[in-house]
């Protein structure tokens, strides 16, 4: 269904919802048009081209918010949606106030960021790129045995909200992602794996030479890796690893998590929780971000703000419901996960320091740089902040990157780590995260406990 037809259906649904007996109601429509191919052993192993649409309805009755969703948009669906949502209202017993919102000064919200470049994303283009890239990866080094994953994906789609209070909110976006992973055989016969990714808006912006250089570093750079003696090591979390580490605990910065007693940051806004070296901002309309978000899924305008400001916990992220409960204003972070709304971040930015990665290693002198963390769910207690994670990386010897290391475990506590940060680098990368992206450099986090093979020197 095209967006105009969906819009007319939603207007009809909202009107019917008010006539059905809801005090307030809202309809949302999301459509995703995507294409993907997978390359394996010199051929396209899978191809998918799909369009999926979901319409969600929510209605307020006697203080309860009922929800229902469907993929079918016709008159029969209207009856189904209204009846199901009303039945939800009758059985729910949520004591917190529910909100359907419209800012009188911002009723009509519109933001389109789709590009003409998206039309370049054709099966032929992806096939040529993927097959050529696989050959180029295998030619990087004779030790590379296989490319196990090579996937290219693109997607675009609108998101529209109409409610009984007068809100008419529309936004869309598009993008491309490419991920590749391979295996290589080390001199001792052990198998190493590694890869790289790329995200963008225009397929012609893909720099194969740059991609291959990083791919080779991430795979062949692991050759000769072995464990280290257990001990306390001055540690750098390289940009990818810091992104993984920080985001697995980010739920603690959401107001709802705090209000449910599931975050140690409850009642800590305005207090120092981290090193003065750490500033983390949310920048929804960041110029260099691939995805910009001017308003959230509740119709609240987004704003740039510090979450951690030079070590001080400046603000949690609030949606309308959690903001009301805290006596605050929404921070514009109410986004839909299915029909329900919850807090999620947009573009997160760790404010860069002055030093390059090489400068951070010089500061460390002797220590370790972690590049990959695994077991991010099984090895993490999100509430207490405790973690014990398998990891890989490199020794830092004489202020420079030394030999690769593997079969080691890093352990500690998230809150202790962010308090002990010594320096933040300037080697910022961006990775998909939350509703948009996470921009982060490498971070020298002080000393961490590393467990390894006691027999290694």
C-alpha positions in Angstrom: 0.0 0.0 0.0 1.4 3.4 -0.9 1.7 6.1 1.8 -1.3 8.2 0.5 -3.6 5.2 0.7 -2.3 4.3 4.2 -2.9 7.9 5.3 -6.5 7.8 4.2 -7.0 4.5 6.0 -5.4 5.8 9.2 -7.7 8.9 9.2 -10.7 6.6 8.8 -9.4 4.3 11.6 -8.8 7.2 14.0 -12.3 8.6 13.4 -13.8 5.2 13.8 -11.8 4.8 17.1 -13.4 7.9 18.6 -16.8 6.8 17.5 -16.2 3.3 19.0 -15.7 4.9 22.5 -12.0 5.5 22.9 -11.3 8.8 24.7 -8.1 9.3 22.6 -6.5 7.1 19.9 -3.6 6.9 17.5 -2.6 5.0 14.3 0.9 4.4 13.0 2.1 3.0 9.8 5.5 1.7 9.0 6.7 0.3 5.7 10.1 -1.3 4.9 11.3 -1.9 1.4 14.5 -3.9 1.4 16.8 -5.8 -0.8 19.7 -8.1 0.2 22.1 -10.5 -1.3 24.6 -13.0 0.2 27.7 -14.1 -1.6 29.3 -17.5 -1.0 32.0 -19.4 -2.9 31.8 -17.2 -6.0 28.1 -17.0 -6.5 25.0 -15.3 -5.1 23.8 -17.8 -2.4 20.6 -15.9 -1.5 18.6 -13.0 -2.7 15.7 -11.2 -1.1 13.5 -8.3 -2.3 10.6 -7.6 0.0 8.1 -4.9 1.1 6.5 -5.3 4.6 3.9 -3.0 6.1 2.6 -2.8 9.6 -0.3 -0.7 10.9 -0.6 -0.3 14.7 -3.5 1.2 16.7 -3.6 2.2 20.3 -6.6 3.7 22.1 -7.1 5.1 25.6 -10.1 4.1 27.7 -10.6 4.5 31.4 -6.9 5.3 31.9 -5.7 2.1 30.1 -4.0 2.0 26.7 -5.0 -0.9 24.4 -2.9 -2.0 21.5 -3.3 -4.0 18.3 -1.4 -4.4 15.0 -2.1 -5.8 11.6 -0.6 -6.2 8.1 -3.9 -6.1 6.4 -5.5 -2.7 5.7 -9.2 -3.0 4.9 -12.6 -2.4 6.5 -12.5 -5.7 8.3 -9.2 -4.8 9.8 -10.7 -1.7 11.4 -13.2 -3.7 13.3 -10.5 -6.2 14.4 -8.2 -3.4 15.6 -10.8 -1.5 17.5 -12.3 -4.6 19.2 -8.9 -6.0 20.1 -7.6 -2.7 21.5 -10.8 -2.2 23.6 -10.5 -5.8 25.0 -6.9 -4.9 26.0 -8.2 -1.9 27.9 -10.7 -3.9 29.8 -8.1 -6.4 31.1 -5.1 -4.1 31.7 -4.4 -2.5 35.1 -1.6 -0.1 34.6 -1.5 2.5 37.4 0.7 4.9 35.4 -1.0 7.6 33.3 -0.9 6.9 29.5 -0.4 9.6 26.8 -1.4 10.3 23.3 0.2 13.6 22.5 0.2 16.6 20.2 2.0 19.9 20.6 -0.4 22.6 19.5 2.5 24.5 17.9 3.9 21.4 16.1 0.9 19.4 14.8 2.3 18.8 11.3 5.7 17.2 11.5 7.5 16.2 8.3 11.0 15.1 7.6 12.2 13.2 4.6 15.8 12.1 4.2 15.6 9.5 1.4 18.1 10.1 -1.4 18.1 9.8 -5.2 21.2 7.6 -4.7 18.9 4.8 -3.4 17.9 4.0 -7.0 21.4 2.8 -7.6 20.8 -0.2 -5.4 20.0 -2.8 -7.9 20.6 -6.6 -7.9 23.2 -6.2 -10.7 25.1 -3.6 -8.8 25.1 -5.6 -5.6 26.1 -8.8 -7.4 29.0 -7.2 -9.2 30.2 -5.5 -6.0 29.8 -8.6 -3.9 31.5 -11.1 -6.2 34.4 -8.7 -6.9 34.8 -8.0 -3.2 34.9 -11.7 -2.4 37.7 -12.3 -4.9 39.6 -9.3 -3.6 39.4 -10.6 0.0 40.7 -14.0 -0.9 43.6 -12.4 -2.8 44.6 -10.3 0.2 46.7 -13.1 1.7 47.4 -16.8 0.9 46.4 -17.7 4.5 42.8 -16.6 4.0 40.9 -19.8 3.5 37.3 -18.6 3.0 34.9 -15.7 3.1 32.1 -17.1 5.3 29.9 -14.0 5.3 29.5 -11.4 2.6 26.1 -9.7 2.8 24.9 -6.4 1.2 21.6 -4.9 2.3 19.6 -1.8 1.6 16.3 -0.5 3.0 14.0 2.4 2.9 10.6 3.2 4.2 8.2 5.8 5.6 6.8 6.1 9.2 3.5 7.9 9.7 1.5 8.7 12.8 -2.0 10.2 13.0 -3.9 10.7 16.2 -7.1 12.1 17.5 -5.4 15.2 19.0 -4.4 16.4 15.6 -0.8 15.1 15.3 0.3 14.3 11.7 3.9 13.1 11.8 5.9 11.7 8.9 9.5 10.7 8.5 11.5 8.4 6.3 15.1 7.3 5.7 17.2 5.0 3.6 20.6 3.3 3.8 23.0 0.5 2.8 25.1 -1.8 4.8 27.8 -4.3 3.9 29.4 -6.9 6.2 32.1 -9.4 5.4 33.8 -12.0 7.6 36.5 -14.5 6.7 38.7 -17.3 8.0 42.4 -17.7 7.9 44.8 -20.5 8.8 47.6 -19.6 11.2 51.0 -21.3 11.0 50.1 -23.7 13.8 47.0 -24.8 12.0 44.6 -22.8 14.2 41.8 -20.9 12.6 41.3 -17.2 13.0 38.2 -15.2 12.0 37.6 -11.5 11.4 36.0 -9.1 9.2 34.7 -5.6 8.6 31.5 -3.6 7.9 30.4 -0.5 6.0 27.3 1.7 6.2 26.3 4.5 4.0 23.7 6.2 1.8 25.3 5.9 -1.6 26.7 2.7 -2.9 29.3 4.7 -5.0 30.8 6.0 -1.7 32.0 2.5 -0.9 35.8 2.6 -0.8 36.9 -1.0 -1.6 40.6 -0.3 -1.0 39.9 1.2 2.4 37.6 -1.6 3.3 40.1 -4.3 2.3 42.9 -2.6 4.3 40.8 -2.7 7.5 39.5 -6.2 6.7 43.1 -7.5 6.4 44.1 -5.8 9.7 41.1 -7.3 11.5 41.8 -10.9 10.2 45.5 -11.3 9.3 46.4 -9.1 12.3 45.3 -12.0 14.5 48.0 -14.3 13.3 50.3 -15.5 16.0 47.8 -14.6 18.8 48.2 -16.2 22.1 47.2 -15.6 25.7 48.8 -13.5 28.4 49.6 -14.0 32.0 46.8 -13.0 34.3 47.1 -9.7 35.9 46.0 -6.0 36.1 46.7 -4.3 32.8 46.5 -0.7 31.7 43.7 -1.0 29.1 42.5 0.7 26.0 39.1 -0.2 24.6 39.4 0.4 20.9 36.5 2.3 19.4 34.5 -0.8 18.3 35.0 -2.5 21.7 34.1 0.7 23.6 30.9 0.9 21.6 30.0 -2.7 22.4 30.9 -2.2 26.1 29.0 1.1 26.6 25.8 0.1 24.8 25.4 -3.2 26.7 24.9 -1.0 29.8 23.1 1.9 28.2 19.7 0.7 29.5 20.7 2.1 32.8 20.4 5.6 31.4 16.8 5.1 30.5 14.2 6.6 32.9 11.9 3.6 32.8 14.7 1.3 33.8 15.5 3.6 36.7 11.9 3.9 37.8 11.6 0.2 37.9 14.5 -0.1 40.3 16.7 -1.8 37.6 19.4 0.8 37.4 21.9 2.0 40.0 21.7 5.4 38.3 18.3 6.1 39.8 18.3 9.5 41.6 21.8 10.2 40.4 21.1 12.9 37.8 23.2 15.9 38.6 25.9 13.8 40.3 29.4 12.7 39.2 29.3 9.1 37.9 32.3 9.1 35.6 35.7 10.5 34.9 35.8 14.2 33.9 37.3 12.9 30.6 34.0 11.4 29.5 31.3 13.4 27.8 28.5 11.5 26.0 25.9 13.5 24.0 22.8 12.7 22.1 22.7 14.6 18.8 19.6 13.7 16.9 20.3 16.0 14.0 24.1 15.5 13.8 25.4 16.7 10.4 27.6 13.7 9.7 25.0 11.1 10.9 23.4 9.0 8.2 20.1 9.0 10.1 18.7 12.2 11.5 15.7 12.3 13.8 14.0 15.6 14.4 11.1 14.2 16.5 10.3 11.0 18.2 7.4 8.5 17.8 5.2 10.4 20.2 5.4 13.7 18.3 7.9 15.3 20.7 10.7 17.4 19.1 14.2 16.0 19.8 17.0 18.1 21.1 20.8 17.9 21.5 21.8 17.2 25.0 24.6 15.8 27.2 23.8 12.5 28.9 27.2 12.5 30.7 28.8 16.0 30.9 32.5 15.8 31.9 31.6 13.0 34.2 28.3 14.3 35.6 25.1 12.4 34.8 23.3 15.3 33.2 20.0 13.6 32.2 18.3 10.3 31.7 16.3 9.7 28.5 12.5 10.2 29.0 9.4 9.4 27.0 6.1 11.1 27.9 5.1 8.4 30.4 8.4 8.3 32.4 8.7 12.1 32.2 5.3 12.5 33.8 6.1 10.1 36.5 9.3 12.0 37.3 7.8 15.4 37.1 10.0 16.2 34.0 9.6 17.0 30.4 10.0 14.3 27.8 13.5 14.4 26.2 12.1 13.3 22.9 13.2 9.7 23.2 9.8 7.8 23.0 10.1 5.3 20.1 8.0 2.4 19.2 9.0 -1.2 19.6 5.9 -2.8 18.0 2.9 -1.0 19.2 4.2 0.1 22.6 6.4 3.1 23.2 9.7 3.0 25.2 12.8 5.1 25.5 15.6 4.7 23.0 18.6 6.9 22.0 19.1 8.6 18.7 22.6 9.5 17.6 25.0 9.1 20.5 28.4 10.8 20.4 31.4 10.3 22.7 33.1 13.7 22.7 36.6 13.1 21.2 39.8 13.9 23.0 43.0 15.3 21.4 45.0 12.1 21.1 45.1 9.6 18.3 45.0 5.9 19.0 48.8 5.9 18.7 48.9 8.7 21.3 46.8 6.7 23.7 49.1 3.8 23.3 52.1 6.0 24.0 50.3 7.2 27.2 49.7 3.6 28.3 53.3 2.5 27.6 52.9 -1.1 28.7 49.4 -2.7 28.7 46.7 -4.1 26.5 44.3 -2.9 23.8 41.0 -4.8 23.5 39.4 -4.9 20.0 36.7 -7.5 20.3 34.4 -8.4 23.2 32.1 -11.4 23.3 29.6 -12.9 25.7 28.0 -9.5 26.1 24.8 -10.9 27.5 25.8 -14.0 29.3 28.8 -12.3 30.9 27.1 -9.1 32.0 24.9 -8.2 34.9 23.2 -5.1 33.5 21.9 -4.0 36.9 25.0 -4.2 39.1 27.4 -3.4 36.2 29.6 -6.4 36.8 31.0 -8.1 33.7 33.3 -10.9 32.7 33.9 -11.1 29.0 35.9 -13.1 26.5 38.0 -10.8 24.4 40.8 -10.3 21.9 43.2 -7.6 21.1 46.9 -6.6 21.2 49.6 -6.1 23.8 50.9 -2.5 24.1 54.6 -2.7 24.3 56.9 0.4 24.5 53.9 2.6 23.7 53.2 0.8 20.4 50.9 -2.0 19.3 52.5 -5.4 20.0 51.6 -8.9 19.3 47.9 -10.1 19.1 46.3 -11.7 22.1 43.4 -14.2 22.4 41.9 -16.6 24.9 41.7 -14.0 27.6 38.9 -12.7 29.8 38.4 -9.1 31.1 36.4 -8.6 34.3 35.3 -5.6 36.2 32.4 -3.2 36.8 30.9 -0.8 34.4 30.6 2.0 36.9 34.2 1.6 38.1 35.4 1.6 34.5 33.7 4.9 33.5 35.0 6.5 36.7 38.6 5.4 35.9 38.8 6.6 32.3 42.1 8.4 31.8 41.9 9.6 28.2 39.6 9.6 25.2 41.0 9.4 21.7 40.0 11.1 18.5 39.7 8.1 16.2 35.9 8.2 15.9 33.9 5.6 14.1 30.1 5.3 13.7 28.1 2.1 14.1 24.3 1.5 13.9 22.8 1.7 17.3 19.4 2.4 18.9 17.3 4.5 16.5 20.4 5.8 14.7 24.1 5.6 15.2 26.8 5.6 17.9 29.9 7.7 17.3 32.8 6.8 19.5 36.6 6.9 19.6 39.0 4.6 21.5 39.2 5.1 25.3 42.0 4.5 27.8 40.0 3.2 30.7 42.7 2.7 33.3 43.6 -0.7 34.7 41.4 -3.8 34.2 41.7 -7.4 35.5 42.7 -9.8 32.7 42.7 -13.5 33.0 44.8 -15.6 30.7 47.2 -18.5 30.5 49.5 -18.4 33.5 52.2 -20.1 31.4 52.4 -17.4 28.8 55.2 -14.9 28.9 
